[in-house]
């Protein structure tokens, strides 16, 4: 299924031909907002290098949630997270050197100590689903789970039309798909049953 096929399927399943194309686009946008709120899958994980030259650096476009931050010099070192409050206390010590901690402030990442020259850190983070449009007709989610795209778009349509029964029906159908998707993601991430490691 692609973008135009999804819009055609929404009209077909809704048994309505009087919904404006722009309104169907809105339903798809709202469905994608729901997916971005709830989904955290391996397909959303992105690895990128970020060059930081000051205390605060803008996070990459499409950033949803951090998974790991690392600094690579002679060897790869994980950078732990600190709360903004604790990082402010640590920053008062005027320490310099390689990054020892990070925090998130708004749409910026904050490093401690603050870099004085260009410092490259590695980010692993969850990114937003690429929105469907005439220019971008598919993404990984509609390729793998067109059923979820269709049902969530229809649920948004029912909310718009104040069809509470329809919205509940589609929400109930989606619950099973959400569970299956999470189970599939767990299998991809861990690749098999967990084993007890003996020291």
N, C-alpha and C positions, 0 to 999 in steps of 0.2 A: 504494500500500500504506500502511496505517496500523498503529497499535500492535496492535489486536486481530487484524487480518489477518496481521500478522507472526507473532504467537504461534500462530495457526491453521496458518500455512504451516510453521512449525518442526515442529509435531507431525505434520503431513502428510508432509513430506519425511523426517522421522526414522522414519516408519512405527512410531511408538510412541504409545500413548494413556495410558501409565502414569506420565508425568512430571508432577509437580505443577506447577500454574500458577505458584506462587512460585519454583520452580526454573527454569522458562522465563524468568521475569522476571530471575533472577540471570544467566542466559546473555546476555540482552540488555544488562544492566548491564556485564558483562565485555566484550562486543563494543564498547560505547560507550567503555569505558576504553581499549581498543586503538585505536579511532579517534582519541581525544583524544591518545594518545601519538604517533601517526604522521601525522595529517592536519594540514596547514597550507595552507588554501585561501583564495581570495578571499572565499568565503562565510562564513568564520570571522572575517574582519577587521572590527573594530569601531572606530569613532572616537568618542571621548568627551572631555569636558573634566573635569579633576580640579582641585579647589581645594585648594591646599597652604598650610598656615599654620605649619608647623614643618619641621624637618629630615626627618622621616619621615612618610609618608602611606600609608595602606592602599591597595593596588591594588584595582581593581574586581573584583567577584564574577565568577567564571568565567574569570579571566585565565589564559592559557597561556604566551604569549611576546610580548615587545615587538617592535614593528616600527619605530616612530618616536616621538620625543618632541619637541614644539615649544613655543616660547614666543612669544606674539603680543602685541606692544606697538605701537610705531609700524609695525613690519613683522614678518613671520613669521620666526623664527629657529630652526633646528634645534638641539636640545640634545644634544651628544655623550655617549656612554656612557664612564664610567671604572670601573675595578675598585674594589671597596670599599676595598682597601688604599691605592690611589693617592688616592682621594677623602679618606681619613682624613688623609693627608699634606697635601693641599691645604687641608683644613678647618682645620688648625693655623694658617693665615695670617690667620684671622679676617676674611676678605673679606666684604663685603656687596654687595648689588645684585641685578641680574636673574640668573636661573639660568644657569649656565655649563656645568654637567655634571650627570649623574645616574648613579645606580647602583641595583642591586636588592639588597635584604637581606631574605631570607625572603619574606614577603607584603607588604612595603613598598617604595615607591620612595623613594630618598634624593636630595635636591637639594643642590647646592652652587652658591652659598652658601645656607645655610639661610634660608628666608623669615622675615621678621619681621612681615609682614602677609599677608592672603589673596592668594595668587598663583595664577592659573589657567594651567595648562599643558594642551596638547592631546596626547592619547595615541592612537596607532594601534596596536592589538594584536590578537593572535589569541585568540579566546575559545572556551570549550568548546562542544561540541555540546549543544543543549538535550535533556536526557534524555527518552525516551519514557515515558509513563505514561497512566493512565486520564484524567487531566486535560489532558495534552499528548500528543495522539495522532499528531502528525507533526512533522517538522523538515525542514530543507533537504536533509539527506543521504538520508533515506528517500524523499523526494519525487523526488530526482534519481537516486539509485542504490539502489533497493530490493534489487537483486541482491547488493550488498555487505553490506547489513544482514543479509539472510537467510543468506548463506554464512558470514559471521563468527560469527553466532549459532550456526549449526550446528557450526562448528569448535569453539566453546567447549563445546557439548554433547558432542562427541566426546572432548575433553580430559577432561571430567567422567566420562564413561562408560569411560575408558581404551581408547577405540577409536583406536589410533595410526594405523591405515591411513586411517580416515575423516578424522582431523584433518589428515593429510598431504595427502589428496586435496583437501579444501576449501582448505587453505593454497595449494596449487598453482593452483587455480582463481582464487583471490583475487589472485595475483601479476599476472595480466594486467589485472585491474580496477584494481589500484593504479597500474600503469603508465599505463593509459588516463586515469585521473583526474588524475594529475600532468601528463600532456600537455595535457589540456583546461584545467587551471588555468593552465599556462604560456601557452596561446593567449589566454585571457581577460585575463591580466595584461599581456601585451605587445602583443596585438592585431595581430600580423603579423610578418614577418621583420625581424630586426635590420639596420640600415643603418649603414655607416661615415659618421660625421659629419665633414665637411671644415671645418676652421677658416677 
